[in-house]
């Protein structure tokens, strides 16, 4: 990223700023103001997230908020109630209180002498979610939204559930927020109140995992904050971005298709990161794209944004399989609308071991194929949402295909470009009332290496919808459709497409309650591939500028970081374990003098094919230090299950110096309810 030091406007950083809510609670903010805004008011841009502006997101915040202010906007970063230095307690994601507070923040911004009364919102992940959610509520001050790595549907496309299957990331993410929520405000900002505020947070803390497990179906809990419930309410212009390695790319095409107002979609090769610091590369000049968007919709300048294509997508070239990429080769392509008139469906019927070009004769007898995967199938699946924090992408799929039912095409006679969401129709039966299926599509090179391109999951009790799942009748065949994640990918001439079906994908998804054998009829079962023909317009795509941003705040690394994934196979005991280490080391933020240390360890294990041995275990160690002031917290969560229930055991220990000042233990038993 090119670091820019000179801007059209000099910038003043105001910190701290206290924004009052309607109930008297005050939220903490940091504001970057362009010089002269008091005399010539400017639009405001809001980022509203719980990731602790003082220490958690400080390095990233400075890069884009100072940049926007330098180009004539009041750029504002607010900690959500109960996070960072804001008052109160944070009880869950996207609750009504959070959204009411968002309305109060926008009204407060519009009322400031340096604001012209209009505002935009920007954010990645949580911040992208609440940008859409605030647009749904239609506060008059909100005029435009940039949403990155977010979703319109909290149940079908978020970190908790996928296809009705409970994701391993549900535990991972709950543990992340358990650790965040255990931290105190900064005494230099809130003064002597910090202990009382910390105690309030610790006493109000509850593992969110329990709440999420209590809602395994798409009920009112998930409908709240899902703008797809009435997408017509999101009327302001939206720029939606994500990456193919991210967990949220599916939402971009849905927003482009369904939003009633102006919407432009952008999908690169990136993981869960802002596109100007995107990994895998290439990163792009995303902040310049945001300025074009803000100038058009907040300042009324004609920047050409209205004439941009509806969708800009990185068409990925074929690559050998590995767990991380510095860069994904490919090219930018565009579509004038979505669904695109340039895409047609290639139907590939299933036959034993094969993906056929055409269906067999109608008078042939249907064949039945069976699969019962080992519980360890999925150890090399990578993370549902890549954060580029260690090797978290899928490994060579030959590691998984031995435990799956696989179907290959013949070597391709020409390059095939796919864009959109593949889907698989299956005539399927199970020998148990609760079962799942994992579906993978891979690019198989002539040397046999298999790179996963996309995948999908379906809890088969959700075959008719996620609101009211129904048990399977063992032995009965059902017609089901499994949709895979959106992707844009080139399959080269001479390569083969491989479809892989398995009954387990652990720890990507929590397994079924017991071992399942699936039977699949070839008749009526097929892969439907969205094929895109190359267009002449692809050679004339407007290039993105090189990524740039303002200087990050100065920091000093005191202890090294370490990120890695390890697969352990204890052959003597037949125990399989995935171990994830995410150690950010220790850094000192020179503007505040804070020393910040974070280490997370996750372990996902199983024994042989014992479905009651499934265990997810996480531990987070976090500490903050400045001079003689030092605090630390240790949060620990274990999730296990049997055929009837989930079991949560969680602990929290908080220390001031060497003295433990708080501890608590939680234990929950939660019915599985067809999960």
C-alpha positions, 0 to 999 in steps of 0.5 A: 500500500502506498502511504500518502502524507499530503492531502487536499485538506489538513486534518485534526484528530479529536480524541476522545469525543463523547456522544450521548445516547437517549438513555444518558449512556455515552459512547466514545468516539475518535473524529478526524476533521478536515481543516475549516469544517467549522466554517464550511461543514462537510458530510460525515462518514461513520464506522461503528464497531466493537473492536476497541478503537484505542487498541484493537483497530487503531492501526487500521483506523488511522489508514482510512479515516485520516484519508477520508478526512484529508479529502474533505469528510468528517470521518468518525470511529465509534465504539459500540456500547459496552466495548472499548471506552464506551459506557454500558455492557455489550450483550450480543450482536446487532441487538435493538439497543445497538441499532437505536444507538446508531440512530442517535449517533447519526442524529448527533453527527448531523447536528454538529457545526462541522457536519452539513447534515448528511452522513455515510456509513462504512465498515467491514464485517460487523461494521458492514452489517450495521451499515445495512441494518441502519439503512433498513431503519431509514434514519434521515441523515444516512445517505449512502453505505459502503459495506464490506464482508457483510450479509443481508441474511444473518442465518444463511450467510454468517459465521453461525450456520450454513445450510442449517449446519452449525459451523465450527466458526460459531464456537471460534467467533463466540470465543473471540467476542468472549475475550473482547468483552472481558477487557476494560476501558482505558483509565487515561480516557475514563479516569478512575471509573475504569474499575467500576466500568470493568466490573459492570462488564464482567458481571454482565458477561455471558458466553454468546455461544449459548444464545446462538446454539439456542436458535438452530433454526431461522427464527425471529432471532436471526430475522432481526438484523437480516435486511432480506426480510424486507430488502425494499427498505434499503433505499440509499446507494450501496457499494458492497464488496467482499472476496472469494476467500471471505465467508460473505461473498454470496451476499454481494450478488444478492444485494446487486440483484435485489436492492431497489436503490443504486447498488454496485458490487465488487468481489476480489480474491481477498480474505476477510480484509478491506480491499486496499489491504486485501490478501491474497492480492492483488489489493486495489485502490479501494479508498479511491473507489470509496471517495468516488462513491462518497463524492457522488452520493454525499457531495453531489459530484458526478464521478462516473459511479452511476455508469460503473458496471453493476458487478466487478469480479476477479476471475480467478485462474487455476492454481495449485492447492495450498493453504495460503496465497500471496496473490491469486492470478486472474483478471477483472471482468464486469457484468451489466446486471445480476443475474447476468444474461451472459451466463448459462447453466451447464448440466452434468448428470452424475454416474458412478465416478463420473460427471457426464456431458448428457443424461443416460437413456431414460430406459436405463436402470437407476444406479444407487451409490453409497457414502459413509465418510470417516469422521475425520473427513474435513481436517484439511478444509480450512476456515469457513471465512479466511482471515489470512491469519496463518494457513487457513485455506483448503489443502489439496483435496486428495486428502479429503476425497478418500472419505468421499464419493467423487465424480470427475469429468473427462479432461476438458476440451477447452477452457471453462469459465464459471461465475456464480453459484453452482448447485447440485440436485440429488436424489438422496436417502439416509439411514438416520433421521438427522444427516448432513451432506458436504459438497465440494467442487474441485479443479483437478490438474493433469498431475492429480492435484485437486484445488477446492474451488467452492463448496456447500453444506446442507443439513438434510432436515432443512431440505424444505427450508430453514424455519421448520426442519423435518426429520428424515424417514430412513430409507426414503429418497428425497429430491434436494438441492445443495447450493455452493458458494458463489465464485468466479473461476477458470478451469483450464483445458486438460483439467477435470472438474471433480464433485465430492460428496461426504457425510462429514466435514468436521471441524468446518461443520459440527457433525450429525448426532450419529454416523450416517450412510447416504444413498444417492441415485444417479437418475435425477442427480446432477451438477449445475454449473454457471458458465460464463462466456468471455466477453469483448468488454472484458478487455476494456475494464477500467483499471483500479488505482494502486492501493493507498492510505494515510500513515498508520499510527506508530507502533513497536513490536515487542514480541513476535507474532506466530500463526499456524495450523497443525493437524495431529493424528495420534495413531495409537489412540486414533485421535484426530486434532486440528490445532489453530494458533493465532498469536499476535505477539506484543506491540506498543502503540506509541501514541497511547503508550499501550502495550497490547498482547493477544494469543488464541489457541483452538483445538478441534478433536475427535476419536475414531468414529465416535460421534460423542467424542467431538470436542471444540476447545478455545483459549484466549489470553489478552493483556493491556499494559501502560507503566504500572497499570496492567490487566489481563484476562483468560477466557476458556470455552469447551463445546461437546455434544451427544446425540441429544444435547450440546454442552458448553463449559466456559470460564473467565479469569480477570487479573489486575497485575498478579491479583485475580479480581474476577472469575466466573464459570458457566455450564449449559446443556442445550438440546440439539433440535435436528442439528 
